[in-house]
């Protein structure tokens, strides 16, 4: 798995083997070592969103998340 970052989006790209495992198991299992790298990548994405996206949307900083929101995948 790796991340491809673009101006307004980030793709999480899975290898063929990873896609097969996800298809078979219906979930992703990440050990602690790899989890740390995964979380660090996500933190970088969140930081970039907070630094850059808020300039394009004045309502962005007022938007709250409560943990039960559905994430729309594209």
The first five atom37 places (N, CA, C, CB, O) and aatype in JSON, in Angstrom:
{
  "aatype": [20, 20, 20, 20, 20, 20, 20, 20, 20, 20, 20, 20, 20, 20, 20, 20, 20, 20, 20, 20, 20, 20, 20, 20, 20, 20, 20, 20, 20, 20, 20, 20, 20, 20, 20, 20, 20, 20, 20, 20, 20, 20, 20, 20, 20, 20, 20, 20, 20, 20, 20, 20, 20, 20, 20, 20, 20, 20, 20, 20, 20, 20, 20, 20, 20, 20, 20, 20, 20, 20, 20, 20, 20, 20],
  "atom_mask": [
    [1, 1, 1, 1, 1],
    [1, 1, 1, 1, 1],
    [1, 1, 1, 1, 1],
    [1, 1, 1, 1, 1],
    [1, 1, 1, 1, 1],
    [1, 1, 1, 1, 1],
    [1, 1, 1, 1, 1],
    [1, 1, 1, 1, 1],
    [1, 1, 1, 1, 1],
    [1, 1, 1, 1, 1],
    [1, 1, 1, 1, 1],
    [1, 1, 1, 1, 1],
    [1, 1, 1, 1, 1],
    [1, 1, 1, 1, 1],
    [1, 1, 1, 1, 1],
    [1, 1, 1, 1, 1],
    [1, 1, 1, 1, 1],
    [1, 1, 1, 1, 1],
    [1, 1, 1, 1, 1],
    [1, 1, 1, 1, 1],
    [1, 1, 1, 1, 1],
    [1, 1, 1, 1, 1],
    [1, 1, 1, 1, 1],
    [1, 1, 1, 1, 1],
    [1, 1, 1, 1, 1],
    [1, 1, 1, 1, 1],
    [1, 1, 1, 1, 1],
    [1, 1, 1, 1, 1],
    [1, 1, 1, 1, 1],
    [1, 1, 1, 1, 1],
    [1, 1, 1, 1, 1],
    [1, 1, 1, 1, 1],
    [1, 1, 1, 1, 1],
    [1, 1, 1, 1, 1],
    [1, 1, 1, 1, 1],
    [1, 1, 1, 1, 1],
    [1, 1, 1, 1, 1],
    [1, 1, 1, 1, 1],
    [1, 1, 1, 1, 1],
    [1, 1, 1, 1, 1],
    [1, 1, 1, 1, 1],
    [1, 1, 1, 1, 1],
    [1, 1, 1, 1, 1],
    [1, 1, 1, 1, 1],
    [1, 1, 1, 1, 1],
    [1, 1, 1, 1, 1],
    [1, 1, 1, 1, 1],
    [1, 1, 1, 1, 1],
    [1, 1, 1, 1, 1],
    [1, 1, 1, 1, 1],
    [1, 1, 1, 1, 1],
    [1, 1, 1, 1, 1],
    [1, 1, 1, 1, 1],
    [1, 1, 1, 1, 1],
    [1, 1, 1, 1, 1],
    [1, 1, 1, 1, 1],
    [1, 1, 1, 1, 1],
    [1, 1, 1, 1, 1],
    [1, 1, 1, 1, 1],
    [1, 1, 1, 1, 1],
    [1, 1, 1, 1, 1],
    [1, 1, 1, 1, 1],
    [1, 1, 1, 1, 1],
    [1, 1, 1, 1, 1],
    [1, 1, 1, 1, 1],
    [1, 1, 1, 1, 1],
    [1, 1, 1, 1, 1],
    [1, 1, 1, 1, 1],
    [1, 1, 1, 1, 1],
    [1, 1, 1, 1, 1],
    [1, 1, 1, 1, 1],
    [1, 1, 1, 1, 1],
    [1, 1, 1, 1, 1],
    [1, 1, 1, 1, 1]
  ],
  "atom_positions": [
    [[0.85, -1.16, 0.0], [0.0, 0.0, 0.0], [0.91, 1.23, 0.0], [-0.97, -0.01, 1.22], [1.93, 1.28, 0.68]],
    [[0.5, 2.21, -0.78], [1.21, 3.47, -0.75], [0.23, 4.6, -1.03], [2.38, 3.48, -1.77], [-0.89, 4.37, -1.48]],
    [[0.66, 5.81, -0.77], [-0.17, 6.99, -0.92], [0.28, 7.79, -2.13], [-0.14, 7.85, 0.36], [1.48, 7.98, -2.35]],
    [[-0.68, 8.25, -2.91], [-0.41, 9.19, -4.01], [-1.12, 10.48, -3.66], [-0.89, 8.62, -5.42], [-2.35, 10.51, -3.54]],
    [[-0.35, 11.52, -3.5], [-0.92, 12.81, -3.1], [-1.04, 13.73, -4.31], [-0.06, 13.48, -2.01], [-0.12, 13.85, -5.11]],
    [[-2.19, 14.36, -4.42], [-2.46, 15.34, -5.46], [-2.85, 16.65, -4.8], [-3.58, 14.84, -6.43], [-2.81, 16.75, -3.58]],
    [[-3.23, 17.63, -5.57], [-3.54, 18.95, -5.02], [-4.68, 18.88, -4.01], [-3.9, 19.92, -6.15], [-4.55, 19.41, -2.9]],
    [[-5.79, 18.25, -4.35], [-6.95, 18.24, -3.47], [-7.4, 16.84, -3.04], [-8.09, 18.92, -4.13], [-8.44, 16.7, -2.41]],
    [[-6.63, 15.82, -3.37], [-7.01, 14.46, -3.0], [-5.76, 13.63, -2.69], [-7.82, 13.8, -4.14], [-4.64, 14.0, -3.04]],
    [[-5.99, 12.52, -2.02], [-4.95, 11.53, -1.79], [-5.52, 10.17, -2.11], [-4.41, 11.59, -0.33], [-6.62, 9.84, -1.69]],
    [[-4.77, 9.39, -2.85], [-5.19, 8.02, -3.15], [-4.4, 7.06, -2.27], [-4.98, 7.68, -4.66], [-3.2, 7.22, -2.1]],
    [[-5.09, 6.06, -1.71], [-4.42, 4.96, -1.04], [-4.45, 3.82, -2.06], [-5.12, 4.56, 0.34], [-5.51, 3.3, -2.38]],
    [[-3.27, 3.45, -2.56], [-3.17, 2.49, -3.64], [-2.72, 1.14, -3.06], [-2.17, 2.98, -4.74], [-1.72, 1.05, -2.36]],
    [[-3.49, 0.1, -3.38], [-3.21, -1.25, -2.88], [-2.64, -2.1, -4.0], [-4.49, -1.89, -2.3], [-3.03, -1.97, -5.16]],
    [[-1.72, -2.98, -3.66], [-1.16, -3.93, -4.63], [-2.22, -4.98, -4.96], [0.14, -4.59, -4.08], [-3.25, -5.07, -4.29]],
    [[-1.95, -5.78, -5.98], [-2.89, -6.86, -6.34], [-3.07, -7.83, -5.18], [-2.4, -7.61, -7.58], [-4.18, -8.28, -4.9]],
    [[-1.97, -8.16, -4.5], [-2.04, -9.07, -3.36], [-2.89, -8.48, -2.23], [-0.61, -9.39, -2.83], [-3.71, -9.17, -1.63]],
    [[-2.69, -7.19, -1.96], [-3.48, -6.53, -0.91], [-4.96, -6.48, -1.27], [-2.95, -5.11, -0.67], [-5.81, -6.7, -0.41]],
    [[-5.26, -6.19, -2.54], [-6.67, -6.17, -2.98], [-7.3, -7.55, -2.82], [-6.78, -5.71, -4.45], [-8.47, -7.66, -2.44]],
    [[-6.55, -8.59, -3.11], [-7.07, -9.95, -2.95], [-7.38, -10.24, -1.49], [-6.05, -10.98, -3.49], [-8.44, -10.79, -1.17]],
    [[-6.46, -9.87, -0.59], [-6.68, -10.07, 0.84], [-7.9, -9.3, 1.34], [-5.44, -9.65, 1.63], [-8.7, -9.83, 2.11]],
    [[-8.05, -8.05, 0.9], [-9.2, -7.24, 1.3], [-10.48, -7.87, 0.78], [-9.07, -5.8, 0.77], [-11.48, -7.93, 1.5]],
    [[-10.45, -8.35, -0.46], [-11.62, -8.99, -1.05], [-12.02, -10.24, -0.29], [-11.36, -9.33, -2.52], [-13.2, -10.48, -0.05]],
    [[-11.03, -11.05, 0.09], [-11.3, -12.3, 0.8], [-11.73, -12.07, 2.24], [-10.07, -13.18, 0.76], [-12.66, -12.72, 2.72]],
    [[-11.05, -11.16, 2.94], [-11.3, -10.97, 4.37], [-12.3, -9.86, 4.67], [-10.0, -10.68, 5.06], [-12.92, -9.85, 5.73]],
    [[-12.44, -8.92, 3.72], [-13.37, -7.81, 3.93], [-12.86, -6.77, 4.92], [-14.68, -8.33, 4.4], [-13.63, -5.95, 5.41]],
    [[-11.57, -6.81, 5.22], [-11.01, -5.84, 6.16], [-9.51, -5.74, 5.93], [-11.31, -6.23, 7.62], [-8.92, -6.53, 5.19]],
    [[-8.91, -4.75, 6.58], [-7.46, -4.54, 6.52], [-6.92, -4.72, 7.93], [-7.1, -3.12, 5.94], [-7.44, -4.12, 8.88]],
    [[-5.9, -5.54, 8.07], [-5.26, -5.76, 9.36], [-3.85, -5.18, 9.27], [-5.23, -7.29, 9.75], [-3.08, -5.56, 8.39]],
    [[-3.52, -4.26, 10.18], [-2.23, -3.59, 10.14], [-1.53, -3.83, 11.48], [-2.38, -2.06, 9.86], [-2.1, -3.55, 12.53]],
    [[-0.3, -4.36, 11.45], [0.45, -4.57, 12.7], [0.93, -3.22, 13.23], [1.65, -5.53, 12.48], [0.81, -2.2, 12.56]],
    [[1.47, -3.22, 14.44], [1.85, -1.97, 15.09], [2.91, -1.2, 14.33], [2.34, -2.25, 16.48], [2.81, 0.02, 14.19]],
    [[3.93, -1.89, 13.83], [5.0, -1.2, 13.1], [4.45, -0.53, 11.85], [6.12, -2.19, 12.73], [4.68, 0.65, 11.62]],
    [[3.72, -1.29, 11.03], [3.15, -0.72, 9.82], [2.05, 0.29, 10.15], [2.59, -1.83, 8.91], [1.84, 1.26, 9.42]],
    [[1.36, 0.05, 11.24], [0.32, 0.98, 11.68], [0.88, 2.35, 11.99], [-0.39, 0.44, 12.9], [0.24, 3.37, 11.72]],
    [[2.07, 2.36, 12.55], [2.7, 3.64, 12.85], [2.96, 4.43, 11.57], [4.02, 3.43, 13.61], [2.7, 5.63, 11.52]],
    [[3.48, 3.77, 10.55], [3.72, 4.44, 9.27], [2.4, 4.9, 8.64], [4.49, 3.5, 8.31], [2.32, 5.99, 8.08]],
    [[1.39, 4.05, 8.72], [0.08, 4.38, 8.16], [-0.5, 5.62, 8.85], [-0.9, 3.19, 8.3], [-0.97, 6.54, 8.18]],
    [[-0.46, 5.64, 10.17], [-0.98, 6.78, 10.93], [-0.18, 8.04, 10.64], [-0.96, 6.48, 12.45], [-0.75, 9.12, 10.52]],
    [[1.14, 7.92, 10.51], [1.95, 9.09, 10.18], [1.57, 9.66, 8.82], [3.44, 8.72, 10.19], [1.49, 10.88, 8.66]],
    [[1.32, 8.8, 7.84], [0.89, 9.27, 6.53], [-0.47, 9.98, 6.62], [0.79, 8.09, 5.53], [-0.66, 11.05, 6.03]],
    [[-1.4, 9.39, 7.37], [-2.71, 10.02, 7.54], [-2.58, 11.37, 8.25], [-3.64, 9.1, 8.33], [-3.28, 12.32, 7.9]],
    [[-1.71, 11.45, 9.25], [-1.5, 12.71, 9.97], [-0.97, 13.78, 9.03], [-0.53, 12.51, 11.16], [-1.37, 14.94, 9.12]],
    [[-0.06, 13.41, 8.13], [0.45, 14.36, 7.16], [-0.66, 14.85, 6.24], [1.58, 13.74, 6.34], [-0.71, 16.03, 5.9]],
    [[-1.54, 13.95, 5.84], [-2.66, 14.32, 4.98], [-3.58, 15.3, 5.71], [-3.46, 13.07, 4.53], [-4.0, 16.31, 5.14]],
    [[-3.89, 15.0, 6.96], [-4.75, 15.88, 7.76], [-4.11, 17.24, 7.93], [-5.04, 15.25, 9.14], [-4.79, 18.26, 7.82]],
    [[-2.81, 17.28, 8.2], [-2.11, 18.55, 8.36], [-2.19, 19.38, 7.07], [-0.64, 18.32, 8.74], [-2.43, 20.58, 7.12]],
    [[-2.0, 18.73, 5.93], [-2.08, 19.44, 4.65], [-3.48, 19.98, 4.41], [-1.68, 18.51, 3.5], [-3.64, 21.09, 3.9]],
    [[-4.49, 19.21, 4.79], [-5.88, 19.67, 4.64], [-6.08, 20.93, 5.48], [-6.88, 18.55, 5.07], [-6.64, 21.92, 5.0]],
    [[-5.63, 20.9, 6.72], [-5.82, 22.04, 7.6], [-5.04, 23.26, 7.14], [-5.42, 21.69, 9.01], [-5.48, 24.4, 7.35]],
    [[-3.9, 23.04, 6.53], [-3.09, 24.17, 6.07], [-3.59, 24.77, 4.77], [-1.67, 23.73, 5.89], [-3.55, 25.99, 4.58]],
    [[-4.07, 23.92, 3.86], [-4.37, 24.39, 2.51], [-5.86, 24.47, 2.19], [-3.71, 23.5, 1.53], [-6.3, 25.43, 1.55]],
    [[-6.64, 23.49, 2.59], [-8.04, 23.44, 2.16], [-8.85, 24.56, 2.77], [-8.65, 22.11, 2.52], [-9.77, 25.07, 2.13]],
    [[-8.54, 24.94, 4.01], [-9.32, 25.98, 4.67], [-9.26, 27.31, 3.9], [-8.82, 26.19, 6.11], [-10.18, 28.12, 4.02]],
    [[-8.21, 27.52, 3.13], [-8.12, 28.75, 2.34], [-9.13, 28.77, 1.2], [-6.72, 28.9, 1.77], [-9.49, 29.85, 0.72]],
    [[-9.6, 27.6, 0.77], [-10.55, 27.51, -0.33], [-12.0, 27.43, 0.13], [-10.22, 26.32, -1.18], [-12.91, 27.57, -0.69]],
    [[-12.23, 27.19, 1.42], [-13.59, 27.01, 1.93], [-13.69, 27.64, 3.31], [-13.97, 25.5, 1.98], [-13.17, 27.09, 4.28]],
    [[-14.34, 28.78, 3.4], [-14.41, 29.51, 4.66], [-15.18, 28.76, 5.74], [-15.05, 30.86, 4.44], [-14.96, 29.01, 6.93]],
    [[-16.06, 27.84, 5.37], [-16.84, 27.07, 6.34], [-16.06, 25.88, 6.89], [-18.13, 26.59, 5.7], [-16.49, 25.25, 7.86]],
    [[-14.93, 25.56, 6.28], [-14.18, 24.35, 6.64], [-13.78, 24.31, 8.11], [-12.94, 24.25, 5.78], [-13.95, 23.28, 8.76]],
    [[-13.26, 25.41, 8.63], [-12.78, 25.41, 10.02], [-13.91, 25.26, 11.02], [-12.03, 26.68, 10.31], [-13.68, 24.85, 12.15]],
    [[-15.14, 25.58, 10.62], [-16.29, 25.48, 11.52], [-16.94, 24.1, 11.47], [-17.32, 26.54, 11.17], [-17.85, 23.82, 12.26]],
    [[-16.49, 23.25, 10.56], [-17.05, 21.92, 10.41], [-16.53, 21.02, 11.53], [-16.71, 21.32, 9.02], [-15.32, 20.92, 11.75]],
    [[-17.45, 20.36, 12.24], [-17.07, 19.46, 13.33], [-17.3, 18.02, 12.94], [-17.85, 19.79, 14.6], [-18.22, 17.71, 12.18]],
    [[-16.46, 17.13, 13.45], [-16.62, 15.7, 13.26], [-16.82, 15.05, 14.62], [-15.38, 15.08, 12.52], [-16.17, 15.42, 15.6]],
    [[-17.72, 14.09, 14.68], [-18.03, 13.43, 15.94], [-17.63, 11.96, 15.96], [-19.5, 13.55, 16.22], [-17.85, 11.27, 16.95]],
    [[-17.03, 11.47, 14.87], [-16.54, 10.1, 14.84], [-17.48, 9.1, 14.21], [-16.22, 9.67, 16.19], [-17.07, 7.96, 13.96]],
    [[-18.73, 9.48, 13.96], [-19.66, 8.53, 13.36], [-20.07, 8.94, 11.94], [-20.9, 8.4, 14.24], [-21.0, 8.38, 11.37]],
    [[-19.35, 9.92, 11.38], [-19.66, 10.37, 10.02], [-19.22, 9.32, 9.0], [-18.99, 11.73, 9.73], [-18.19, 8.67, 9.17]],
    [[-20.01, 9.19, 7.96], [-19.65, 8.28, 6.88], [-18.64, 8.99, 5.98], [-20.91, 7.82, 6.07], [-18.83, 10.15, 5.62]],
    [[-17.58, 8.28, 5.62], [-16.59, 8.82, 4.71], [-16.97, 8.37, 3.31], [-15.14, 8.35, 5.09], [-17.07, 7.18, 3.04]],
    [[-17.18, 9.34, 2.43], [-17.56, 9.01, 1.05], [-16.3, 8.74, 0.23], [-18.4, 10.15, 0.41], [-15.45, 9.62, 0.07]],
    [[-16.19, 7.54, -0.27], [-15.04, 7.17, -1.1], [-15.37, 7.41, -2.56], [-14.65, 5.7, -0.88], [-16.52, 7.29, -2.97]],
    [[-14.37, 7.75, -3.33], [-14.56, 8.01, -4.77], [-13.89, 6.93, -5.57], [-14.01, 9.39, -5.17], [-13.93, 6.95, -6.8]]
  ]
}
